[in-house]
Amino acid sequence: MQTRTGNFPIGFRRGGGEWQKDLPKLIDWAKANDLGVIDLTRNAAAEMGTAIDAGMRIGSVDLADNKGMIAADKGRRAEAIARNSEHIRACAAHGPVNHFLVMLPENPALPRRENFGYLVESFGELMPVLEANDARLVIEGWPGPGALCCTPEGYRAAFKELPSSAMGINYDPSHLIRQGIDPMRFLREFVDRVYHVHGKDTELISEGLYEYGHEQPATFASPIAYGAHAWRYTIPGHGIFRWTTGLGILVENGYSGAVSIELEDTNFHKIAEAEQLGIVQGAKFLTGC
């Protein structure tokens, strides 16, 4: 499958469900459903060859250790740098690679400026390894505990301190929407750093926003998988992001990557058949965008 705007290949991020554990079987399922891209998570360096030999494109692979890169202990940071360097070199044997991560500190209770300093120091040491191996980081803006690159301010600061083109973005509009950040404005500002895209959206729930506020947990209502009561993550087409407009911005700026469905949607959850339907339905929606 490809997007109508830009003809970007469509695939998916490998999840943790039981049906996704056997990679050859997962690839067979993907190819049967015309999905030509896979984002690998666990054991990526060992499994890239299997996916590539089967004709799959690799959208991204997870960095081996991201929290250790933003740790207060210098020895812990050194271990993470060494581990990530080895991982980057191993993956590079298969060609250029996007390394996915979220900039989460090991200790989110520390002052943000302190954790940001560890980020700059560690990733500054990793940049030559990435550059030498034609590899890039693709930073996702999930606003997890203490996340340092999930807002325009955070990304801007990181790119200022680490201007290497190996520093890039995994563009996922769902995280921006839930934070109240204009996803189109963000894309226009940072589009030259976007090396990979997640096909994931967000529904805003007005009644829940009134009842519980923007991010406050409910006292009596049941929790929502992949969301809160004022918002929830969805597959493309079930949220508010205007995909044709976003894809058009990518086309105008020469994007040459893929779009991978990241399935985090309570309506397509836990049951294998439901998860498969969510991935395929999200991908088919993007073919019309």
Backbone as JSON, one array per atom type, in Angstrom:
{
  "sequence": "MQTRTGNFPIGFRRGGGEWQKDLPKLIDWAKANDLGVIDLTRNAAAEMGTAIDAGMRIGSVDLADNKGMIAADKGRRAEAIARNSEHIRACAAHGPVNHFLVMLPENPALPRRENFGYLVESFGELMPVLEANDARLVIEGWPGPGALCCTPEGYRAAFKELPSSAMGINYDPSHLIRQGIDPMRFLREFVDRVYHVHGKDTELISEGLYEYGHEQPATFASPIAYGAHAWRYTIPGHGIFRWTTGLGILVENGYSGAVSIELEDTNFHKIAEAEQLGIVQGAKFLTGC",
  "N": [[0.84, -1.2, 0.0], [0.34, 2.31, -0.61], [0.46, 5.81, 0.16], [-1.94, 8.08, -1.2], [-1.27, 10.76, -1.63], [1.88, 11.64, -2.32], [2.75, 9.01, -2.55], [3.91, 7.45, -0.53], [5.32, 4.59, 0.98], [3.43, 2.28, 2.96], [3.35, 0.85, 6.17], [3.83, -0.86, 9.27], [4.34, -0.59, 12.83], [5.93, -3.0, 14.71], [4.23, -4.75, 17.17], [3.54, -5.87, 20.57], [1.91, -8.08, 20.78], [0.9, -11.55, 21.01], [0.54, -12.75, 18.5], [2.35, -11.44, 16.93], [4.88, -12.27, 17.52], [6.31, -14.29, 16.13], [8.42, -13.69, 13.68], [8.81, -14.41, 10.83], [6.19, -15.43, 10.24], [4.71, -13.17, 10.8], [5.64, -11.43, 8.84], [4.71, -12.75, 6.57], [1.96, -12.38, 6.95], [1.88, -9.57, 6.75], [2.7, -9.11, 4.08], [0.68, -10.43, 2.74], [-1.32, -8.65, 3.16], [-0.54, -6.46, 1.78], [1.32, -4.75, 2.98], [4.28, -3.15, 3.11], [6.31, -2.27, 4.76], [8.09, -2.45, 7.82], [8.51, -1.65, 11.22], [10.97, -2.43, 13.41], [11.37, -3.68, 16.7], [12.23, -5.17, 19.35], [15.28, -7.1, 19.41], [16.28, -6.12, 16.99], [18.68, -5.84, 15.43], [19.42, -8.47, 14.96], [17.28, -9.39, 13.53], [16.84, -7.9, 11.27], [17.92, -8.78, 8.83], [16.32, -10.99, 8.17], [13.84, -9.76, 7.68], [14.46, -7.99, 5.56], [15.42, -9.76, 3.59], [13.04, -10.98, 3.03], [11.8, -9.12, 1.55], [10.84, -6.85, 2.77], [10.71, -3.4, 3.71], [12.63, -1.56, 6.04], [11.35, 0.53, 8.37], [12.06, 1.76, 10.83], [14.26, 1.04, 13.6], [14.38, 0.15, 17.03], [16.37, 2.08, 19.24], [19.01, 0.76, 21.23], [19.34, 1.43, 23.99], [17.88, 3.94, 25.53], [17.16, 5.39, 27.89], [19.39, 5.12, 29.52], [21.15, 6.83, 28.33], [20.47, 9.27, 29.3], [21.14, 9.53, 32.02], [22.04, 10.17, 35.44], [24.35, 9.08, 36.45], [27.64, 8.84, 35.43], [29.03, 6.57, 34.61], [26.95, 4.86, 33.96], [25.91, 6.22, 31.76], [28.08, 5.99, 30.01], [28.09, 3.23, 29.57], [25.66, 2.97, 28.2], [26.18, 4.47, 25.9], [28.19, 2.91, 24.73], [26.82, 0.5, 24.32], [24.76, 1.32, 22.57], [26.31, 2.22, 20.44], [27.48, -0.15, 19.52], [25.15, -1.45, 18.7], [24.22, 0.25, 16.65], [26.28, -0.02, 14.76], [26.03, -2.75, 14.16], [23.47, -2.83, 12.99], [23.92, -1.24, 10.79], [25.12, -2.82, 8.93], [23.18, -3.65, 7.25], [22.47, -1.49, 5.76], [21.42, 2.03, 5.46], [19.87, 3.26, 8.42], [17.07, 4.14, 10.46], [16.98, 5.02, 13.81], [14.87, 4.54, 16.36], [13.6, 6.37, 19.17], [12.57, 7.65, 22.39], [13.07, 10.59, 24.18], [13.56, 10.01, 27.12], [14.42, 10.55, 30.45], [16.45, 8.72, 32.82], [15.92, 9.29, 35.47], [13.24, 11.01, 36.04], [12.62, 12.84, 38.0], [14.68, 14.55, 38.46], [15.96, 17.93, 37.94], [14.89, 19.48, 34.89], [16.75, 20.88, 33.31], [19.14, 19.76, 34.18], [18.89, 17.04, 33.38], [18.68, 17.53, 30.65], [21.24, 18.4, 30.09], [22.7, 16.0, 30.41], [21.63, 14.61, 28.27], [22.61, 16.11, 26.04], [25.37, 15.76, 26.36], [25.72, 12.91, 26.18], [24.5, 12.15, 23.71], [25.95, 13.75, 22.06], [28.37, 12.42, 22.05], [27.58, 10.15, 20.75], [26.95, 10.96, 18.19], [29.12, 10.96, 16.2], [29.33, 8.21, 15.71], [26.84, 7.55, 14.65], [26.89, 9.17, 12.32], [29.11, 8.11, 10.95], [28.13, 5.68, 10.22], [26.05, 6.1, 8.51], [23.59, 6.45, 9.73], [20.58, 7.43, 11.52], [18.93, 9.19, 14.16], [15.55, 8.95, 15.12], [13.43, 10.78, 16.76], [10.74, 10.36, 18.83], [7.9, 12.18, 19.98], [6.58, 11.37, 22.41], [4.95, 12.3, 25.32], [6.07, 11.25, 27.83], [7.12, 10.39, 31.24], [9.03, 13.02, 32.29], [9.91, 13.6, 29.71], [12.06, 14.99, 27.26], [12.06, 15.88, 24.66], [9.41, 16.6, 23.37], [7.93, 18.73, 22.74], [7.8, 21.77, 20.74], [9.73, 23.56, 21.86], [11.48, 21.79, 23.23], [12.48, 20.06, 21.16], [13.66, 22.02, 19.53], [15.67, 23.05, 21.17], [17.3, 20.78, 21.46], [18.16, 20.34, 18.82], [19.59, 22.65, 18.41], [21.78, 22.38, 20.14], [22.81, 20.0, 19.23], [23.46, 19.92, 16.25], [23.81, 18.13, 14.14], [22.85, 16.41, 11.16], [22.14, 13.86, 11.65], [20.45, 13.83, 13.75], [17.13, 13.43, 14.08], [13.5, 13.36, 13.51], [10.79, 11.33, 14.51], [7.86, 11.66, 13.24], [4.83, 11.98, 14.78], [1.68, 12.76, 14.85], [-0.25, 12.36, 16.8], [0.68, 12.65, 19.44], [1.27, 15.33, 19.62], [-1.25, 16.49, 19.25], [-2.68, 15.64, 21.55], [-1.39, 17.14, 23.44], [-2.16, 19.67, 22.87], [-0.76, 21.03, 20.93], [-0.25, 22.52, 17.81], [-0.28, 20.37, 15.17], [0.26, 20.7, 12.45], [1.6, 23.16, 12.22], [3.87, 22.5, 13.7], [4.91, 20.49, 12.01], [5.51, 21.98, 9.72], [7.53, 23.64, 10.73], [9.57, 21.84, 11.47], [9.99, 20.1, 9.37], [12.2, 19.43, 7.78], [13.65, 17.81, 9.38], [12.25, 15.52, 9.68], [12.3, 12.15, 9.42], [10.94, 9.81, 9.59], [7.57, 8.57, 9.84], [4.78, 8.1, 11.92], [1.73, 6.46, 11.56], [-0.68, 7.44, 13.26], [-3.37, 8.7, 15.23], [-5.4, 11.1, 17.04], [-8.31, 11.28, 18.99], [-10.29, 13.86, 20.25], [-12.12, 14.34, 23.17], [-14.78, 16.01, 23.98], [-16.73, 16.09, 26.03], [-15.48, 14.6, 28.02], [-13.3, 16.26, 28.46], [-14.53, 18.46, 29.65], [-15.53, 17.23, 31.96], [-13.32, 16.07, 33.3], [-11.04, 17.55, 32.86], [-7.91, 18.41, 31.2], [-5.66, 16.59, 31.48], [-6.08, 15.28, 33.85], [-6.58, 12.4, 35.88], [-9.5, 10.3, 36.09], [-11.62, 9.93, 38.95], [-13.62, 8.05, 39.47], [-14.44, 6.9, 37.04], [-13.82, 4.26, 34.65], [-10.53, 3.35, 33.47], [-9.11, 4.25, 30.24], [-7.77, 2.44, 27.63], [-4.77, 3.34, 26.06], [-5.13, 6.15, 26.26], [-6.75, 9.04, 27.77], [-9.46, 10.53, 29.62], [-10.18, 12.77, 28.27], [-9.07, 12.58, 25.81], [-8.0, 10.24, 23.27], [-5.78, 7.9, 21.75], [-5.9, 6.93, 18.31], [-6.44, 4.94, 15.31], [-5.39, 6.11, 12.02], [-7.78, 8.24, 10.52], [-9.76, 7.97, 12.4], [-9.41, 9.98, 14.12], [-8.57, 13.48, 14.54], [-6.63, 14.54, 12.87], [-5.58, 16.01, 9.81], [-4.8, 14.21, 7.31], [-4.23, 14.3, 4.53], [-3.42, 16.95, 4.14], [-1.16, 17.03, 5.83], [0.49, 15.05, 4.64], [0.86, 16.32, 2.23], [2.49, 18.49, 2.94], [4.81, 17.09, 3.57], [5.44, 16.07, 1.03], [5.98, 18.44, -0.39], [8.36, 19.15, 0.75], [10.19, 17.22, 0.11], [10.2, 14.7, 1.4], [11.16, 11.32, 1.82], [10.59, 9.01, 3.12], [8.72, 6.5, 4.94], [5.36, 5.6, 6.03], [4.28, 4.36, 9.01], [1.89, 2.41, 10.57], [1.2, 2.82, 13.9], [-0.16, 0.93, 16.17], [-2.24, 1.88, 18.55], [-4.95, 1.84, 19.98], [-7.92, 1.74, 21.61], [-10.16, 0.53, 20.52], [-9.23, -1.43, 18.88], [-7.82, -3.75, 20.1], [-5.86, -5.98, 22.05], [-7.11, -8.49, 21.18], [-6.13, -10.66, 18.61], [-7.28, -10.67, 15.98], [-8.66, -8.25, 16.03], [-6.59, -6.4, 16.36], [-5.19, -6.82, 13.98], [-7.14, -6.01, 12.14], [-7.29, -3.29, 12.83], [-4.74, -2.3, 12.09], [-4.74, -2.81, 9.3], [-7.04, -1.41, 8.48], [-6.4, 1.23, 9.2], [-4.19, 1.6, 7.51], [-5.4, 1.32, 4.96], [-7.07, 3.54, 4.98], [-5.16, 5.57, 4.74], [-4.32, 5.21, 2.14], [-6.09, 6.6, 0.65], [-5.55, 9.19, 1.15]],
  "CA": [[0.0, 0.0, 0.0], [1.01, 3.61, -0.63], [-0.43, 6.96, 0.32], [-2.29, 8.72, -2.47], [-0.42, 11.95, -1.69], [3.29, 11.34, -2.11], [3.08, 7.61, -2.81], [4.79, 6.94, 0.52], [4.97, 3.22, 1.35], [2.74, 2.16, 4.25], [3.61, -0.37, 6.92], [3.36, -0.84, 10.66], [5.3, -0.82, 13.89], [5.71, -4.3, 15.33], [3.72, -4.65, 18.53], [3.91, -6.91, 21.52], [0.92, -9.15, 20.83], [1.4, -12.91, 20.78], [0.51, -13.06, 17.07], [3.45, -10.75, 16.26], [6.17, -12.74, 18.02], [6.99, -15.08, 15.1], [8.65, -12.7, 12.63], [8.46, -14.89, 9.48], [4.73, -15.48, 10.09], [4.24, -11.78, 10.79], [5.95, -10.89, 7.52], [3.76, -13.37, 5.64], [0.69, -11.66, 7.13], [2.03, -8.22, 6.22], [2.74, -9.16, 2.62], [-0.67, -10.82, 2.27], [-2.16, -7.46, 3.28], [0.08, -5.39, 0.99], [2.08, -3.86, 3.85], [5.66, -3.38, 2.7], [7.25, -1.64, 5.69], [7.97, -2.87, 9.21], [9.39, -1.04, 12.22], [11.38, -3.49, 14.32], [11.57, -3.22, 18.08], [13.18, -6.04, 20.04], [16.19, -7.92, 18.61], [16.27, -5.58, 15.63], [19.91, -6.11, 14.67], [19.42, -9.88, 14.57], [16.12, -9.73, 12.7], [16.74, -7.07, 10.07], [18.22, -9.58, 7.64], [15.13, -11.79, 7.85], [12.82, -8.89, 7.09], [14.93, -7.47, 4.27], [15.45, -10.87, 2.64], [11.66, -11.29, 2.66], [11.29, -8.05, 0.71], [10.28, -5.76, 3.57], [11.49, -2.2, 3.98], [12.72, -1.27, 7.46], [11.05, 1.93, 8.65], [12.94, 2.15, 11.93], [14.56, 0.04, 14.62], [14.53, 0.81, 18.32], [17.7, 2.23, 19.82], [19.17, -0.29, 22.24], [19.23, 1.92, 25.37], [17.73, 5.4, 25.5], [17.15, 5.99, 29.22], [20.75, 5.17, 30.03], [21.83, 8.0, 27.74], [20.08, 10.46, 30.07], [21.25, 9.11, 33.42], [22.93, 11.03, 36.23], [25.61, 8.38, 36.67], [28.47, 8.91, 34.22], [29.32, 5.21, 34.18], [25.74, 4.35, 33.3], [25.84, 6.85, 30.43], [29.13, 5.4, 29.18], [27.62, 1.9, 29.17], [24.61, 3.14, 27.19], [26.83, 4.92, 24.66], [28.88, 1.75, 24.15], [25.81, -0.46, 23.85], [24.1, 1.88, 21.4], [27.28, 2.26, 19.35], [27.56, -1.51, 18.98], [23.88, -1.72, 18.03], [24.2, 1.05, 15.41], [27.21, -0.65, 13.81], [25.46, -4.03, 13.73], [22.35, -2.56, 12.08], [24.43, -0.59, 9.58], [25.51, -3.85, 7.95], [22.04, -3.83, 6.34], [22.21, -0.24, 5.06], [21.02, 3.17, 6.29], [18.85, 2.86, 9.39], [16.52, 5.09, 11.42], [16.94, 4.46, 15.15], [13.74, 5.14, 17.07], [13.72, 6.52, 20.62], [11.91, 8.76, 23.08], [14.07, 11.19, 25.07], [13.12, 9.87, 28.49], [15.54, 10.43, 31.39], [16.35, 7.62, 33.77], [15.29, 9.83, 36.67], [12.48, 12.21, 35.64], [12.47, 13.76, 39.13], [15.76, 15.53, 38.43], [15.63, 19.14, 37.18], [14.93, 19.27, 33.45], [18.02, 21.39, 32.77], [20.19, 18.78, 34.48], [18.72, 15.91, 32.46], [18.99, 17.97, 29.29], [22.7, 18.4, 29.98], [23.13, 14.63, 30.17], [21.23, 14.3, 26.88], [23.54, 16.74, 25.11], [26.68, 15.13, 26.5], [25.73, 11.53, 25.7], [24.22, 12.06, 22.28], [27.09, 14.38, 21.39], [29.37, 11.37, 21.85], [27.04, 9.15, 19.83], [26.78, 11.5, 16.84], [30.1, 10.47, 15.22], [29.03, 6.81, 15.38], [25.7, 7.61, 13.72], [27.33, 9.76, 11.05], [30.03, 7.2, 10.27], [27.4, 4.51, 9.76], [24.91, 6.54, 7.7], [22.41, 6.17, 10.55], [19.93, 8.63, 12.05], [17.96, 9.06, 15.23], [14.21, 9.5, 14.87], [12.95, 11.02, 18.11], [9.29, 10.5, 18.94], [7.54, 13.13, 21.02], [5.66, 10.89, 23.44], [5.2, 13.09, 26.54], [6.18, 10.39, 29.0], [7.69, 11.01, 32.44], [10.26, 13.8, 32.12], [10.34, 13.64, 28.31], [12.78, 16.23, 26.97], [11.81, 16.29, 23.27], [8.03, 16.31, 22.99], [7.34, 20.03, 22.4], [8.71, 22.53, 19.88], [10.86, 24.07, 22.64], [12.43, 20.73, 23.5], [13.15, 19.68, 19.92], [14.47, 23.14, 19.07], [16.86, 23.12, 22.02], [18.16, 19.64, 21.16], [18.78, 20.54, 17.51], [20.56, 23.74, 18.54], [22.98, 21.86, 20.79], [23.28, 18.86, 18.45], [22.96, 20.28, 14.92], [24.06, 17.1, 13.14], [21.69, 15.92, 10.42], [21.79, 12.55, 12.18], [19.38, 14.05, 14.73], [15.89, 13.6, 13.33], [12.21, 13.25, 14.18], [9.73, 10.41, 14.14], [6.68, 12.53, 13.33], [3.62, 11.3, 15.21], [0.81, 13.88, 15.22], [-1.13, 12.05, 17.93], [1.23, 13.18, 20.69], [1.13, 16.79, 19.58], [-2.67, 16.83, 19.42], [-3.1, 15.45, 22.95], [-0.78, 18.2, 24.24], [-2.67, 20.97, 22.44], [0.22, 21.65, 20.03], [-0.7, 22.47, 16.42], [0.6, 19.41, 14.5], [0.68, 21.21, 11.13], [2.63, 24.17, 12.45], [5.06, 21.75, 14.09], [5.46, 19.83, 10.83], [6.11, 22.99, 8.84], [8.77, 24.14, 11.33], [10.61, 20.82, 11.62], [9.84, 19.09, 8.33], [13.49, 18.98, 7.25], [14.2, 16.83, 10.32], [11.35, 14.36, 9.74], [12.84, 11.02, 8.67], [9.99, 8.7, 9.65], [6.24, 9.03, 10.25], [3.86, 7.11, 12.47], [0.32, 6.62, 11.25], [-1.48, 7.37, 14.49], [-4.17, 9.9, 15.35], [-5.99, 11.32, 18.36], [-9.66, 11.81, 19.12], [-10.51, 14.73, 21.4], [-13.43, 14.01, 23.73], [-15.16, 17.27, 24.6], [-17.43, 15.84, 27.3], [-14.47, 14.2, 28.98], [-12.5, 17.44, 28.81], [-15.32, 19.23, 30.62], [-15.73, 16.49, 33.2], [-12.1, 15.68, 34.0], [-9.9, 18.39, 32.54], [-7.06, 17.99, 30.08], [-4.83, 15.41, 31.74], [-6.33, 14.73, 35.18], [-7.23, 11.09, 35.88], [-10.82, 10.25, 36.68], [-11.68, 9.27, 40.25], [-14.58, 6.95, 39.5], [-14.63, 6.27, 35.73], [-12.84, 3.24, 34.29], [-9.47, 3.87, 32.59], [-9.21, 4.01, 28.8], [-6.51, 2.0, 27.06], [-4.17, 4.27, 25.1], [-5.74, 7.46, 26.29], [-7.32, 9.56, 29.0], [-10.88, 10.74, 29.39], [-10.36, 13.92, 27.38], [-8.48, 12.25, 24.52], [-7.51, 8.87, 23.14], [-5.11, 7.6, 20.49], [-6.71, 6.17, 17.36], [-5.87, 4.7, 13.98], [-5.69, 7.2, 11.09], [-9.17, 8.28, 10.07], [-10.66, 7.99, 13.55], [-9.05, 11.14, 14.93], [-8.83, 14.79, 13.95], [-5.53, 15.01, 12.02], [-5.88, 16.08, 8.37], [-3.66, 13.48, 6.75], [-3.88, 14.76, 3.18], [-2.66, 18.18, 4.3], [0.14, 16.68, 6.38], [1.27, 14.37, 3.61], [1.23, 17.34, 1.23], [3.66, 19.22, 3.46], [5.96, 16.22, 3.41], [5.77, 16.03, -0.4], [6.57, 19.73, -0.77], [9.7, 19.28, 1.32], [11.06, 16.15, -0.35], [10.25, 13.53, 2.27], [11.31, 10.09, 1.05], [10.44, 7.9, 4.04], [7.5, 5.7, 4.93], [4.37, 5.84, 7.09], [4.04, 3.11, 9.69], [0.81, 2.41, 11.54], [1.51, 2.42, 15.27], [-1.49, 0.61, 16.67], [-2.57, 2.15, 19.95], [-6.35, 2.23, 19.84], [-8.71, 0.85, 22.47], [-11.15, -0.18, 19.71], [-8.53, -2.51, 18.16], [-6.91, -3.95, 21.22], [-5.69, -7.26, 22.75], [-7.49, -9.64, 20.36], [-5.31, -10.65, 17.4], [-8.07, -10.27, 14.81], [-8.97, -6.84, 16.16], [-5.36, -5.65, 16.09], [-4.94, -6.93, 12.54], [-8.1, -5.15, 11.48], [-6.91, -1.9, 13.07], [-3.58, -1.96, 11.25], [-5.13, -2.79, 7.88], [-8.01, -0.34, 8.25], [-5.65, 2.48, 9.22], [-3.39, 1.68, 6.3], [-6.28, 1.56, 3.81], [-7.5, 4.94, 5.02], [-4.07, 6.42, 4.25], [-4.2, 5.09, 0.68], [-6.98, 7.59, 0.04], [-5.19, 10.54, 1.62]],
  "C": [[0.87, 1.25, 0.0], [-0.02, 4.7, -0.37], [-0.75, 7.54, -1.05], [-1.44, 9.96, -2.68], [1.0, 11.54, -1.36], [3.71, 9.93, -2.42], [4.07, 7.05, -1.79], [4.37, 5.52, 0.89], [4.41, 3.16, 2.77], [3.08, 0.82, 4.88], [3.11, -0.25, 8.34], [4.53, -1.04, 11.61], [4.95, -2.14, 14.58], [5.3, -4.12, 16.8], [4.09, -5.85, 19.38], [2.94, -8.06, 21.62], [1.51, -10.5, 20.49], [1.5, -13.23, 19.29], [1.65, -12.4, 16.31], [4.83, -11.29, 16.64], [6.98, -13.53, 16.99], [7.18, -14.17, 13.88], [8.35, -13.23, 11.22], [6.95, -14.97, 9.25], [4.15, -14.07, 10.02], [4.48, -11.15, 9.42], [5.01, -11.47, 6.46], [2.4, -12.66, 5.72], [0.77, -10.26, 6.52], [1.99, -8.21, 4.7], [1.39, -9.55, 2.04], [-1.63, -9.64, 2.32], [-1.53, -6.22, 2.64], [0.75, -4.33, 1.87], [3.56, -4.14, 3.63], [6.72, -2.83, 3.62], [7.02, -2.19, 7.09], [8.97, -2.1, 10.07], [9.7, -2.13, 13.24], [11.69, -2.92, 15.7], [12.63, -4.08, 18.75], [14.02, -6.83, 19.04], [16.33, -7.43, 17.17], [17.51, -5.95, 14.83], [19.93, -7.54, 14.16], [18.33, -10.21, 13.56], [16.01, -8.92, 11.41], [16.95, -7.89, 8.79], [17.03, -10.41, 7.2], [14.07, -10.95, 7.15], [13.23, -8.4, 5.71], [14.94, -8.57, 3.22], [14.05, -11.25, 2.17], [11.02, -10.17, 1.83], [10.66, -6.89, 1.45], [11.25, -4.6, 3.67], [11.49, -1.96, 5.49], [12.45, 0.22, 7.67], [11.94, 2.49, 9.73], [13.23, 0.92, 12.77], [14.72, 0.79, 15.93], [15.99, 0.92, 18.72], [17.82, 1.26, 20.99], [18.91, 0.21, 23.66], [19.1, 3.43, 25.32], [17.78, 6.02, 26.89], [18.55, 6.09, 29.83], [21.55, 6.34, 29.49], [21.55, 9.27, 28.54], [20.02, 10.06, 31.54], [22.24, 10.0, 34.14], [24.3, 10.4, 36.4], [26.43, 8.33, 35.38], [28.81, 7.52, 33.69], [28.14, 4.58, 33.45], [25.61, 4.93, 31.9], [26.87, 6.23, 29.49], [28.72, 4.01, 28.69], [26.57, 2.0, 28.06], [25.21, 3.58, 25.86], [27.49, 3.74, 23.96], [27.88, 0.76, 23.58], [25.12, 0.04, 22.59], [25.04, 1.93, 20.2], [27.41, 0.89, 18.69], [26.31, -1.85, 18.18], [23.81, -1.0, 16.68], [25.09, 0.41, 14.36], [26.65, -1.97, 13.29], [24.33, -3.82, 12.73], [22.83, -2.0, 10.76], [24.88, -1.59, 8.53], [24.41, -4.07, 6.91], [21.69, -2.56, 5.58], [21.81, 0.87, 6.0], [19.83, 2.8, 7.18], [18.4, 4.06, 10.21], [16.42, 4.4, 12.77], [15.93, 5.24, 15.98], [14.03, 5.24, 18.57], [12.8, 7.64, 21.09], [12.93, 9.29, 24.08], [13.56, 11.21, 26.52], [14.33, 9.74, 29.41], [15.35, 9.25, 32.32], [15.66, 8.06, 35.05], [14.54, 11.11, 36.32], [12.29, 13.21, 36.77], [13.58, 14.8, 39.18], [15.34, 16.77, 37.66], [15.8, 18.92, 35.68], [16.25, 19.76, 32.84], [19.16, 20.4, 33.02], [20.09, 17.59, 33.53], [19.03, 16.3, 31.03], [20.5, 18.01, 29.07], [23.26, 17.01, 29.73], [22.8, 14.2, 28.75], [22.27, 14.83, 25.89], [24.91, 16.05, 25.15], [26.71, 13.74, 25.86], [25.51, 11.44, 24.19], [25.28, 12.79, 21.46], [28.18, 13.36, 21.12], [28.89, 10.32, 20.85], [26.96, 9.64, 18.39], [27.82, 10.99, 15.85], [29.84, 9.02, 14.79], [27.86, 6.76, 14.39], [26.15, 8.1, 12.35], [28.22, 8.81, 10.27], [29.31, 5.99, 9.68], [26.14, 4.85, 8.98], [23.59, 6.23, 8.41], [21.86, 7.46, 11.13], [19.06, 8.26, 13.24], [16.63, 9.61, 14.74], [13.51, 9.58, 16.23], [11.45, 11.22, 18.08], [8.94, 11.37, 20.14], [6.51, 12.64, 22.01], [5.95, 11.65, 24.74], [5.17, 12.22, 27.79], [6.87, 11.09, 30.15], [9.03, 11.7, 32.17], [10.74, 13.95, 30.7], [10.92, 15.0, 27.94], [12.58, 16.72, 25.54], [10.4, 15.87, 22.88], [7.27, 17.58, 22.66], [8.28, 20.75, 21.44], [9.92, 23.07, 20.64], [11.93, 23.0, 22.84], [13.19, 20.28, 22.27], [14.11, 20.78, 19.46], [15.78, 23.22, 19.86], [17.83, 21.99, 21.7], [18.88, 19.84, 19.82], [19.8, 21.68, 17.54], [21.88, 23.22, 19.11], [23.61, 20.72, 19.99], [22.81, 19.02, 17.0], [23.17, 19.23, 13.83], [22.77, 16.66, 12.45], [21.31, 14.5, 10.84], [20.72, 12.63, 13.27], [18.08, 14.32, 13.97], [14.66, 13.33, 14.18], [11.42, 12.08, 13.62], [8.43, 11.19, 14.33], [5.44, 11.7, 13.63], [2.65, 12.38, 15.69], [-0.04, 13.62, 16.45], [-0.63, 12.66, 19.24], [1.12, 14.7, 20.75], [-0.32, 17.2, 19.86], [-3.08, 16.71, 20.88], [-2.52, 16.53, 23.86], [-1.31, 19.59, 23.89], [-1.74, 21.73, 21.54], [-0.26, 21.46, 18.59], [0.21, 21.52, 15.62], [1.06, 19.88, 13.12], [1.76, 22.27, 11.27], [3.95, 23.51, 12.84], [5.72, 21.12, 12.86], [6.14, 20.83, 9.9], [7.44, 23.5, 9.4], [9.9, 23.11, 11.25], [10.65, 19.81, 10.49], [11.17, 18.59, 7.78], [14.18, 17.98, 8.17], [13.35, 15.57, 10.39], [11.89, 13.27, 8.82], [11.93, 9.8, 8.7], [8.67, 9.24, 10.2], [5.45, 7.84, 10.82], [2.43, 7.46, 12.06], [-0.51, 6.39, 12.51], [-2.16, 8.71, 14.69], [-4.69, 10.02, 16.77], [-7.4, 11.85, 18.22], [-9.73, 12.67, 20.37], [-11.95, 14.55, 21.88], [-13.91, 15.2, 24.56], [-15.86, 17.08, 25.95], [-16.45, 15.42, 28.39], [-13.59, 15.35, 29.41], [-13.22, 18.29, 29.83], [-15.33, 18.53, 31.98], [-14.45, 16.32, 34.01], [-10.91, 16.61, 33.78], [-8.99, 17.73, 31.52], [-6.31, 16.71, 30.34], [-5.12, 14.77, 33.09], [-7.0, 13.36, 35.08], [-8.61, 11.17, 36.53], [-10.78, 9.51, 38.01], [-12.53, 8.01, 40.21], [-14.74, 6.24, 38.15], [-13.52, 5.26, 35.46], [-11.77, 3.83, 33.38], [-9.72, 3.49, 31.14], [-7.84, 3.57, 28.3], [-6.04, 3.0, 26.01], [-4.87, 5.61, 25.09], [-6.1, 7.9, 27.69], [-8.78, 9.85, 28.7], [-11.18, 11.96, 28.51], [-9.79, 13.68, 25.99], [-8.15, 10.77, 24.49], [-6.82, 8.73, 21.79], [-6.01, 6.73, 19.61], [-5.88, 5.8, 16.12], [-6.16, 5.91, 13.1], [-7.12, 7.09, 10.58], [-10.18, 8.31, 11.19], [-10.36, 9.15, 14.49], [-9.27, 12.43, 14.15], [-7.74, 15.28, 13.0], [-5.94, 14.96, 10.55], [-4.7, 15.49, 7.6], [-3.27, 13.96, 5.36], [-3.06, 16.04, 3.24], [-1.26, 17.88, 4.81], [1.04, 16.0, 5.37], [1.72, 15.34, 2.52], [2.42, 18.16, 1.67], [4.93, 18.38, 3.31], [6.41, 16.16, 1.94], [6.51, 17.3, -0.81], [8.01, 19.87, -0.3], [10.59, 18.06, 1.07], [11.18, 14.94, 0.55], [10.31, 12.27, 1.43], [11.16, 8.85, 1.93], [9.11, 7.19, 3.88], [6.54, 6.2, 6.0], [4.03, 4.5, 7.71], [2.9, 3.26, 10.69], [1.36, 1.97, 12.9], [0.17, 2.18, 15.95], [-1.58, 0.81, 18.17], [-3.98, 2.72, 19.95], [-7.2, 1.24, 20.63], [-9.78, 0.07, 21.71], [-10.55, -1.34, 18.92], [-7.43, -3.02, 19.08], [-7.01, -5.37, 21.77], [-6.02, -8.48, 21.92], [-6.76, -9.56, 19.02], [-6.08, -10.15, 16.18], [-8.42, -8.79, 14.85], [-7.74, -5.98, 15.86], [-5.02, -5.68, 14.6], [-5.88, -6.02, 11.75], [-7.73, -3.68, 11.64], [-5.75, -1.46, 12.2], [-4.0, -1.82, 9.79], [-6.09, -1.65, 7.59], [-7.32, 1.02, 8.27], [-4.83, 2.68, 7.96], [-4.24, 1.98, 5.07], [-6.8, 2.99, 3.8], [-6.42, 5.84, 4.41], [-3.9, 6.31, 2.73], [-5.1, 6.08, -0.04], [-6.63, 9.01, 0.4], [-4.1, 11.15, 0.74]]
}
